[in-house]
Every structure is written in structure tokens, then in C-alpha cells.
Amino acid sequence: MPILLLLILLKIEVATFHLDADLKRGKYILSHEHGVGLYKEDRPYKLSVFDKYAQMNLLGFAFSRKHIGKYTISCWEQRGKKNLEIFQVETKLHADSDAIIHLNAEMPSNARKEKIKVNADFTYRTYIINDNTKPQLVFTLATKGETLSYRIGQHTVSPMYESIPIGLIEPDEDEIIRLVHFRQQAF
């Protein structure tokens, strides 16, 4: 009991690494909405490059967490002969706007339109993996849904989906990468 009280008083942050579960969910949705076989190298979706990092035991890594506005940046660092940094950036966005819905799929000029109020919260996770021997890997997805995009070096893949939530706001991946780079410079 005294140890639990001490932990509560010290507010020790517990690191939760979600890449494995997020990657599995992203692959599942891609394969079911697109009918894509994700492990064949001739396919456009090569998410298997992230598998090695999703399965890593991060116990020996240094951990840090920083909150900057709508972002929570968690970092696992391994220093030594293999420098490796894995960032997990959680982004919380709020949408409060009006959306115009066309009720006719072909959208002629006389199609009936409906204005609806959008008030929703969206949460995303972006993973940035810096390994000195390989190109930077970036994987972004909605925490309750699909993969938004991933990058391998300079090559970006952004899958299209059949349905997109009304009022969807997506995180600015370039801004997240700049924040992570700034974080590396500051610490």
C-alpha cells in the first residue's frame, strides 16, 4: 500500500506503446476495404517494414514524454552502437463547424443540400522511427479507424477509403515531424 501511495504522489507516467495494435488494425481495415494482400512485396501497401519495430521489447530504452498543445509526444530512445528513436505522437483535434451535404450523388446544380452541424473530436497516433541505417519511417492512423498515411523515406502512401466521417479533420504530419525534430534539438 505505501508503494502505491508513493507512485500516486510522484505521478510516474506509464509508457504505453500502441504500434503493434495500431498496425494490426490498420492492416485489417486495409485488407477488408481494399482487398489487399499486405505481405506480398509487389503490393502497394508495404506496412510489413513496421513489424520489426511493433514487436520490439522497449524495456532497455530511455523513455520521455512531453505535452505540447494538442500533441502528446512519447519517445523511446536506444543509444549505443545502434541509435534508435521511436516517437509516438498522439494528436487530439476538435471539429466545430458546419458541413454541407449533397443528397444526390451526382451533385447537379439543383441537387438538394442539407447543412449539418459538426461537433466532434478526433484522435490520431503518428509513429516516427529514426534508425540511422534506414530511411525514416512514419505511420499515421486514427485511433478508432483507418491508416491515414505512411512514409518510407520520401515515399508516401495515403490509402483512400469508401467512407469518410463528416467533418473529419486530419493531423498535419509535416508539423508533427517538425515538432519531433525540434524536440530532438531541445533535449
Backbone as a ProteinNet text record, in pm:
[ID]
protein_1_A
[PRIMARY]
MPILLLLILLKIEVATFHLDADLKRGKYILSHEHGVGLYKEDRPYKLSVFDKYAQMNLLGFAFSRKHIGKYTISCWEQRGKKNLEIFQVETKLHADSDAIIHLNAEMPSNARKEKIKVNADFTYRTYIINDNTKPQLVFTLATKGETLSYRIGQHTVSPMYESIPIGLIEPDEDEIIRLVHFRQQAF
[TERTIARY]
81.1	0	86	194.8	278	341.7	376.9	437.4	337	213.5	108.8	87	83.8	67.5	184.8	304.9	423.9	417	374.8	362.3	258.7	148.6	44.8	98.1	169.7	224	329.6	410.2	515.8	463.3	339.6	278.3	370.3	416	501.8	418.8	466	393.6	429.7	328.5	349.1	349.2	449.8	462.9	381.3	290.6	212.6	244.5	301.7	341.7	233.2	163.4	46.3	74	197.5	224.1	175.8	196.5	156.2	5.3	-74.3	-220.2	-267.7	-209.3	-248.9	-214.1	-98.7	-56	-146.8	-181.1	-272.5	-408.6	-460.1	-589.8	-582.6	-476	-459.5	-452.7	-379	-367.6	-502.6	-574.1	-704.2	-801.7	-809.7	-901.5	-860.6	-729.8	-684	-718.8	-697	-722.4	-871.2	-957.2	-1100.8	-1168	-1120.6	-1180.4	-1121.1	-994.7	-927.7	-903.1	-921.4	-893	-746.1	-660.6	-517.5	-448.7	-363.8	-275.6	-154.5	-141.5	-42.7	100.6	122.8	258.2	330.8	267.9	335.1	410.7	536.4	619.8	574.8	494.5	450	324.9	276	157.9	198.7	106.6	142	151.8	93.5	93.7	196.1	311.6	421.4	438.2	334	337.2	425.3	468.1	549.9	682.6	727.9	852.6	839.9	717.2	694.7	688.1	670.7	652.3	765.7	888.1	1005.6	999.2	956.5	951.5	829.6	720.8	599.2	620.5	708.6	733.2	849.8	914.7	1034.1	999.9	1090.7	1083.2	1153.9	1081.4	1135.9	1183.3	1198	1237.4	1371.2	1468.5	1600.3	1611.5	1504.3	1506.9	1480.7	1541.1	1508.8	1374.2	1289.1	1155.5	1138.4	1073.8	1036.6	902	831.6	700.6	689.5	633.4	615.2	479.9	408.5	279.8	300.4	263.9	274.6	141.3	59.2	-70.9	-155.7	-193.8	-280.1	-201.9	-70.9	14.8	69.1	76.8	149.1	256.3	382.3	494.8	562.1	558	628.5	747.7	861.3	982.4	1053.7	1091.4	1175.1	1306.9	1416.8	1548.4	1642.7	1715.4	1821.1	1950	2046.9	2174.9	2281.1	2387.5	2495	2536.1	2573.8	2618	2501.6	2378	2258.2	2172.9	2180.5	2094.1	1956.9	1854.9	1718.5	1626.6	1541.3	1440.7	1305.3	1210.4	1073.7	984.2	914.9	823.6	680.6	598.4	454.6	388.6	328.6	269.7	118.1	50.5	-95	-145.5	-234.8	-289.8	-439.3	-487	-630.5	-680	-777	-832.6	-982.4	-1032.1	-1175.2	-1231.7	-1342.3	-1412.4	-1541.3	-1560.2	-1683.3	-1716.3	-1790.7	-1819.9	-1948.3	-1983.4	-2098.4	-2048.4	-2120.5	-2086.5	-2209.2	-2184.8	-2292.6	-2290.5	-2403.1	-2415.8	-2503.8	-2451.5	-2530.7	-2604.5	-2734.7	-2814.9	-2830.7	-2766.8	-2767.5	-2622.3	-2589.9	-2451.3	-2389.4	-2469.6	-2415.4	-2400.8	-2455.5	-2445	-2475	-2591.6	-2625.1	-2651	-2654.9	-2668.2	-2799.1	-2901.3	-3028.2	-3046	-2939.7	-2948.6	-2982.4	-3059.8	-3095.6	-2972.4	-2953.4	-2839.3	-2891.3	-2813.6	-2850.1	-2728.7	-2751.8	-2645	-2655.3	-2544.2	-2544.9	-2432.4	-2456.2	-2357	-2263.8	-2134.7	-2035.2	-1966.2	-1975.7	-1908.2	-1852	-1725.6	-1666.2	-1520	-1473.8	-1333	-1269.7	-1147.6	-1072.9	-937.8	-895.8	-765.8	-686.3	-560.4	-471	-341.5	-276.1	-140.8	-49.4	65.4	168.6	292.8	352.1	476.4	586.8	696.2	812.4	929.7	991.3	1100.9	1227.3	1325.1	1453.9	1559	1608.1	1715.2	1824.4	1942.9	2049.4	2085.9	2049.5	2088.6	1980.3	1859.8	1747.7	1678.5	1595	1517.8	1416.1	1378.2	1280.4	1146.6	1082.6	951	848.8	733.7	626.1	495	414.6	287.4	183.1	74	-30.4	-165	-241.2	-375.4	-466.5	-597.3	-697.5	-705.1	-715.1	-714.6	-836.8	-944	-1063.5	-1087	-986.6	-1014.6	-893.1	-890.6	-801.7	-666.9	-576.8	-446.8	-467.3	-410	-419.6	-308.1	-187.1	-74	44.6	141	270.7	377.6	497.2	611.5	726.3	795.8	922.8	1021.8	1101.7	1188.6	1103.9	1120.2	1044.1	917.7	896.2	780.8	661.9	550.5	430.7	316.4	243.7	124.8	8.3	-99.6	-220.8	-340.3	-383.7	-497.3	-626.3	-710.7	-843.7	-945	-1046.5	-1147.1	-1284.7	-1372.3	-1508.1	-1588.2	-1570	-1646.5	-1550.7	-1583.3	-1503.3	-1600	-1569.7	-1661.2	-1682.8	-1803.6	-1835.8	-1760.5	-1698.3	-1626.2	-1487.9	-1438.3	-1308.5	-1197.6	-1119.2	-1000.2	-881.7	-781.9	-664.4	-546.3	-456.1	-338.4	-243.5	-163.7	-62	66.3	90.9	204.7	337.3	350.1	474.5	499.5	393.6	407.2	452.2	398	436.6	583.9	629.5	770.9	860	817.1	894.5	900.3	787.6	785.1	882.8	883	973.7	1118.2	1145.4	1281.7	1323.5	1231.4	1258.7	1283.4	1205.9	1221.7	1359.7	1407.8	1540.7	1648.3	1631.2	1727.8	1728.3	1608.7	1594	1643.5	1645.9	1681.5	1813.2
-119.9	0	127.1	136	256.9	281.3	174.7	190.4	251	205.3	259	406.9	443.6	583.3	666.6	614.8	684	705.6	603.7	615.6	720.9	725.5	824.6	964.9	980.7	1111.5	1157.7	1067.9	1103.3	1122.3	1078.8	1087.8	1030.5	911.2	845.2	808.9	853.5	823.9	684.1	609.8	475.6	484.3	425.8	429.4	317.5	352.9	253.7	269.5	167.9	167.7	95	165.4	112.7	64.8	71.7	44.5	-92.8	-196.4	-331.4	-338.7	-293	-297.7	-206.2	-86.4	7.2	-46.6	-107.2	-163.6	-279.1	-365.3	-476.8	-424.6	-323.9	-266.9	-200.8	-126.3	-62.2	-163.3	-271.5	-377.2	-445.5	-470.3	-537	-452.4	-323.7	-235.6	-222.9	-209.1	-200.9	-327.2	-442	-566.9	-589.3	-542.3	-563.1	-457.1	-332.7	-229.8	-231.2	-273.2	-269.9	-408.7	-511.6	-647	-667.4	-598.9	-600.4	-708.3	-787.1	-878.8	-799.4	-771.4	-674.9	-727	-855.5	-905.8	-939.3	-924.2	-950.8	-825.7	-839.9	-724.5	-651.6	-715.6	-648.3	-564.9	-557.7	-479.3	-336	-239.1	-100.5	-72.3	-156.3	-131.2	-221.7	-165.9	-244.2	-209.1	-230.4	-198.2	-293.7	-401.4	-500	-441.1	-327.6	-266.2	-217.8	-198.8	-152.2	-267.9	-391.5	-507.5	-523.2	-509.9	-528.3	-434.1	-311.3	-212.1	-233.3	-280.3	-305.5	-417.1	-511.8	-627.4	-606.7	-491.5	-468.6	-463.1	-516.1	-503.3	-372	-275.7	-142.4	-123.2	-231.7	-221.5	-152	-175.1	-114.1	25.7	79.1	210.7	319.8	435.9	553.1	606.7	646.2	695.3	838.7	919.9	1056.3	1090.2	1184.4	1226.7	1377.4	1441.3	1586.4	1620.6	1715.5	1762.9	1901.9	1917	2046.4	2072.1	2157.1	2189.9	2066	2040.7	1927	1796.9	1800	1683.4	1628.2	1495.8	1427.5	1345.1	1380.6	1316	1221.2	1091.4	990.6	944.9	927.6	888.2	775.9	673.7	565.4	575.4	584.7	601.6	490.7	440.9	343.5	403	422.8	479.5	370.3	389.8	291.9	266.5	142.4	115.8	119.2	99.2	114.6	225.2	342.8	451.8	433.6	431.7	413.9	501.8	577.3	659.5	622.5	597.1	569.5	670.8	751.1	851.7	806.1	824.2	800.6	933.6	997.9	1129.6	1116.5	1147.5	1143.6	1285.6	1300.3	1430.1	1429.2	1528.6	1542.2	1667.8	1648.4	1759.3	1769.1	1891.1	1914.6	1984.8	1934.4	1996.8	2058.2	2185	2255.2	2347.8	2294.9	2371.4	2320.2	2381.5	2337.3	2266.2	2165.3	2092.6	2091.9	2102.5	2097.3	1957.3	1889.9	1754.6	1761.4	1708	1696.8	1563.9	1567.8	1447.4	1370	1417.7	1347.7	1316.9	1192.7	1151.8	1218.8	1249.6	1310.3	1461.2	1520.4	1661.6	1759.5	1750.5	1854.8	1986.3	2094.4	2225.9	2240.1	2163.4	2174.2	2065.3	1994.3	1888.3	1947.7	1874.9	1918.1	1912.5	2016.6	2023.8	2032.6	1979.5	1987.2	2035.5	2131.8	2184.8	2116	2057.9	1993.1	2050	2050.1	2097.2	1981.3	2006.7	1904.9	1948.9	1865.1	1889.1	1754	1732	1600.2	1612.9	1511.3	1502.2	1387.2	1409.1	1307	1289.2	1164.5	1133.7	1049.1	1085.9	1016.9	981.2	879.6	847.8	845.1	909.2	909.4	848.1	753.5	690.4	736.6	781.6	823.2	740.5	667.5	577.1	624.1	662.8	707.6	603.3	538.3	440.2	491	513	575.2	500.4	373.7	295.2	286.7	332.7	318.4	452.6	464.8	588.8	599.9	722.8	746.7	682	620.7	559.6	642	668.1	744	671.6	650.3	579.7	658.1	700.6	778.9	711	700.3	644.7	707.1	697.7	739.6	630.2	668	566.2	476.1	521.1	436.3	392	402.8	372.4	338.3	396.7	353.3	424.7	364.5	423.6	546.7	659.5	780.1	783.3	751.1	750.1	684.6	649.4	609.3	648.4	671.4	712	617	587.6	516.1	608	679.5	780.7	891.1	916.5	1020.9	968.4	836.7	775.6	771.7	837.9	843.7	768.4	691	619.9	666.4	710.1	753.2	678.6	570.3	492.8	575.2	547.6	609.5	508.6	557.4	471.1	500.8	402.5	416.8	519.5	523.8	618.3	700.9	828.4	921.7	993.8	1001.9	1070.5	1216.6	1265.9	1405.2	1495.3	1598.9	1695.5	1650.5	1544.8	1488.8	1592.8	1604.9	1689.4	1594.9	1608.6	1521.3	1598.6	1528.2	1596	1637.6	1738.7	1785.4	1706.3	1605.5	1515.8	1590.5	1687.2	1764.9	1845.2	1900.2	1973.8	1879.7	1759.6	1661.2	1625.1	1604.9	1572	1688.8	1812.7	1930.2	1935.7	1906.9	1906.2	1803.5	1684.5	1578.5	1620.6	1680.9	1726.8	1835.4	1928.2	2033.7	1972.6	1871.1	1803.3	1740.8	1684	1623.3	1729.2	1849.1	1956.7	2012	2017.4	2080.1	1992.6	1859.8	1771.7	1704
0	0	0	80.5	79.4	-57.9	-130.4	-262.6	-359.6	-355	-441.7	-412.8	-285.8	-247.6	-298.1	-287.7	-335.2	-485.9	-560.5	-706.1	-744	-671.7	-698.7	-670.8	-561.6	-526.8	-626	-676.6	-771.7	-913.8	-941.4	-1074.4	-1182.1	-1162.2	-1259.5	-1381.4	-1498.3	-1621.5	-1670.1	-1705.9	-1757.6	-1909.3	-1970.8	-2116.2	-2177.9	-2267.3	-2340.3	-2487.9	-2545.1	-2685.8	-2764.1	-2853.6	-2922.5	-3065.1	-3112.6	-3254.2	-3298.4	-3219.9	-3260.6	-3285.3	-3190.1	-3205	-3317.3	-3328.2	-3433.1	-3571.5	-3584	-3712.2	-3754.1	-3659.2	-3689.9	-3734.6	-3664.9	-3701.6	-3839.6	-3865.5	-3995.9	-4109	-4087.7	-4189.7	-4211.3	-4103.8	-4114.2	-4197	-4165.2	-4237.4	-4383.8	-4410.1	-4549.4	-4627.1	-4566.3	-4638.5	-4661.3	-4570.3	-4586	-4673.8	-4668.6	-4754	-4893.6	-4905.5	-5034.9	-5093	-5012.6	-5058.9	-5090.1	-5015.5	-5043.9	-4962.2	-5026.4	-4954.7	-4912	-4782.7	-4735.7	-4727.5	-4736.8	-4715.5	-4844.9	-4957.8	-5084.1	-5125.4	-5160.3	-5193.1	-5319.3	-5404.1	-5525.7	-5502.8	-5381.6	-5348.6	-5313	-5330	-5298.8	-5149	-5063.4	-4919.9	-4852.2	-4821.4	-4763.4	-4615.8	-4539.6	-4397.4	-4317.8	-4379	-4307.1	-4258.8	-4314.6	-4267.5	-4123.5	-4076.2	-3939	-3838.2	-3886.5	-3798.1	-3697.8	-3743.7	-3657.4	-3536	-3558.4	-3451.1	-3361	-3417	-3339.9	-3238.3	-3271.2	-3185.2	-3087.8	-3090.8	-3007.6	-2859	-2779.6	-2635.1	-2600.3	-2548.4	-2522.6	-2379.2	-2303.8	-2163.7	-2142.7	-2226.7	-2209.3	-2268.7	-2321.9	-2385.5	-2282.5	-2302.8	-2221.3	-2269.2	-2176.7	-2212.3	-2166.8	-2251.6	-2212.4	-2275.2	-2212.9	-2265	-2246.3	-2347	-2341.7	-2403.2	-2340.7	-2390.5	-2449.6	-2577.1	-2644.8	-2714.6	-2655.5	-2714.8	-2736.6	-2860.3	-2893.9	-2910.6	-2884	-2905.3	-2774	-2766.6	-2659.1	-2728	-2704	-2770.5	-2672	-2702.8	-2622.9	-2705.9	-2639.4	-2711.3	-2637.9	-2713.1	-2663.3	-2738.7	-2662.6	-2724.7	-2681.3	-2778.3	-2751.1	-2805.7	-2718.6	-2758.4	-2750.2	-2822.3	-2824	-2967.1	-2996.1	-3133.4	-3231.6	-3183.2	-3266.5	-3208.7	-3268.8	-3223.7	-3286.1	-3202.6	-3249.3	-3165.7	-3233.2	-3166.2	-3224.5	-3135.5	-3177.4	-3106.4	-3185.9	-3133.8	-3157.3	-3056.8	-3068.2	-3032.6	-3131.6	-3111.7	-3119.7	-3010.1	-3009.3	-3031.6	-3129.6	-3166.4	-3139.1	-3065.7	-3037.7	-3108.3	-3198.4	-3275.4	-3251.3	-3248.2	-3228.1	-3350.7	-3401.9	-3514.4	-3462.8	-3492.2	-3455.5	-3571.7	-3668.2	-3788.3	-3852.5	-3963.9	-4041.7	-4165.9	-4208.2	-4330.5	-4421	-4549.4	-4648.1	-4709.7	-4703.8	-4757.8	-4882.6	-4993.8	-5116.3	-5110.7	-5123.6	-5110	-5240.5	-5346.9	-5474.6	-5509.5	-5530	-5552.5	-5674.6	-5775.5	-5896.8	-5883.5	-5781.1	-5745.4	-5859.6	-5923.1	-6019.9	-5947	-6019.6	-5956.6	-5878.5	-5913.7	-5842.3	-5735.9	-5702.4	-5601.3	-5465.2	-5388.2	-5253.1	-5163	-5085	-4993.9	-4852.1	-4762.1	-4621.1	-4543.6	-4456.3	-4371.7	-4236.5	-4192	-4061.2	-3975.3	-3847.3	-3750.2	-3716	-3724.9	-3690.7	-3561.9	-3460.7	-3333.9	-3291.4	-3321.6	-3297.5	-3257.1	-3188.5	-3151	-3226.9	-3273.5	-3346.5	-3278.2	-3263	-3203	-3300.7	-3317.7	-3411.2	-3339.5	-3390.7	-3345.5	-3467	-3451.9	-3555.1	-3493.1	-3564.5	-3520.7	-3613.7	-3555.2	-3632.8	-3582.8	-3674.1	-3637.3	-3707.1	-3624.9	-3676.4	-3642.9	-3746.2	-3733.8	-3826.7	-3775.1	-3854.8	-3982	-3992.1	-4109.1	-4215.5	-4186.4	-4278.9	-4297.7	-4402.2	-4414.1	-4301.1	-4269.5	-4163.8	-4200.5	-4101.3	-4119.1	-4042.4	-4105.6	-4042.2	-4071.5	-3967.5	-3980.5	-3901.5	-3966.6	-3900.6	-3919	-3810.5	-3820.9	-3717.2	-3744.8	-3647.8	-3541.8	-3416	-3310.5	-3314.8	-3379.5	-3390.5	-3534.3	-3617.8	-3757.5	-3839.3	-3955.5	-4060.7	-4063.4	-4140.3	-4166.7	-4253.6	-4213.8	-4296	-4398.3	-4352	-4444.2	-4375.8	-4458	-4404.8	-4504.1	-4451.1	-4532.7	-4507	-4612.9	-4604.3	-4675.1	-4596	-4655.1	-4715.5	-4845.4	-4914.3	-4982.1	-4980.4	-5046.8	-4950.6	-4987.3	-4903.6	-4969.4	-4889.6	-4936.1	-4849.7	-4915.3	-4845.5	-4903.7	-4839.7	-4891.8	-4892.9	-4989.2	-4996.9	-4943.4	-4874	-4814.9	-4873.1	-4865.5	-4918	-4839.9	-4710.2	-4628.6	-4543.2	-4532.5	-4453.4	-4360.6	-4230.9	-4138.3	-4178.8	-4160.6	-4192	-4095	-4148.6	-4066.9	-4025.2	-4085.2	-4047.6	-4058.8	-3955.2	-3953.9	-3935.7	-4021.9	-4012.7	-3956.5	-3888.9	-3833.8	-3945.6	-3917.6	-4011.3	-3984.3	-4066.4	-4044.8	-4051.3	-4141.2	-4151.3	-4023.7	-3965.2	-3839.2	-3727.3	-3725.1	-3623.2	-3637.9	-3759.6	-3783.5	-3740.4	-3767.7	-3723.2	-3569.8	-3502.3	-3355.7	-3299.4	-3358.7	-3313.4	-3337.1	-3451.8	-3481.3	-3381.6	-3351.1	-3253.3	-3116	-3079.6	-2951.6	-2941.3	-3053.1	-3053.9	-3030.7	-3087.1	-3071.5	-2929.1	-2866.4	-2734.7	-2620	-2639.8	-2527.4	-2549.6
[MASK]
+++++++++++++++++++++++++++++++++++++++++++++++++++++++++++++++++++++++++++++++++++++++++++++++++++++++++++++++++++++++++++++++++++++++++++++++++++++++++++++++++++++++++++++++++++++++++++

